[in-house]
């Protein structure tokens, strides 16, 4: 049996942009992606702390050390610039493996979206 478990989490970053006229996705600063063990194209859940919205999309790599967190396409309707979000990815694995798996959790500076 396979179960889904928390793989990675970027906890509380500020949305820097919302681009409605785009195909879709979330653009994340490459430095944050690397620190959280998230790759381009990976499916993520985005939880908006300000309004309670939850959505799923895929990741596009943003410029390193830019602090960029931009929701693109229809997802842009679920956030506003300045909202605080949590970005979560999950992995499927056996119950046996899940018991010893350690997720990657990062806690950037919410004001700058950087790792201090």
N, C-alpha and C positions, 0 to 999 in steps of 0.2 A: 504494500500500500504506500502511496505517495501522499504527502501533505504539503501545504504551502506554509512557509514560515518567513518571518522577517529576515531579509537579507541585508538591506542597507537603509539608512535613514539620514536625511539632512534635516535637522530639527530647527525649525523657526528661522527662515530666511525671508527677507523682504522682497516682494515683487517689484522689479524695476521697470517692467513694461508689459503691455497687453496689446498685441497686434492682431486685430480681427481679420484683416485681409491677408491671410496666410493659410496654407494648407492645413496646418495643425501641428501640435506638439508643445513641448516646453524646452526652452533654451536655457542651459545651466552652465555656469562658469566651469571651465575644464578643471581648474584646481579643486573645486568642490566635488566634481564628478570623480576625480582620481582619489581624493581622500575618502569618499563614501563607497568606493568600489562599484560605481555605476558606469555603464558604457553607453555610447551613442546607439540609439535604436532600442534601448531597453524600455520595457513597459514599466511605468511608475504610476503610483496613486498620488494625487496632490490633494492635501487637506487644507482648506482655507480656515485659519484660526479666526478671522474677522467675521465671517458670515456662515460658517459651518458647511459650505459646499465641499463636495468630494467629487473628484473626477479621475479618470484614467487616460493616459496618453503615452507618447513615447518621447525619448530624450534626443535633443540635438545639442551637440557640443558648442559651447560659447567660448569666447576668448578667455584665456587663462588670466587669473587675478583681476578680472573685470567686475566681479560681484554680480554679474548678470543673472537674473531669474526672470525670463519673459515667457508669458503664456501666449500661445499663438493660435489662430483660427478660432473655432467655436469655444475653446477653453477660455479665451479672452473675455467672454461674457460672464465667466464665473468668478473673476477677480478684478480688483482695481489696483493700479499702481500704488504701492505703499502697504498693501495687505501683507500680513505675515502668513506664510504657508509652511507646511511640513511635507517633505517629499519622501515617499516610501517605495521600496522595491521588495519583492518577495521571490523566493526560490522554492522549487519543488524538490523534495527529497524524501527518503524513507524516514519512518518514525525513528528508527535506530540512529540514523545519521543526524536527524534533527535534535536529538537529545544532547548531543555534544557540540552542535554547530554554534558558533559565536557570530552574531551579526556585526556589521560595521555601522557605528553610530557616530555622527559628527554634530557638533554644536557650534556653528559659526557665530560670529558677532552679528546680531540682528540689525544693527545700524549700518554696517558696511558689507555684510555678506562675505566676510573674509575670515580666515582661520587665524586667530591671534596667537 
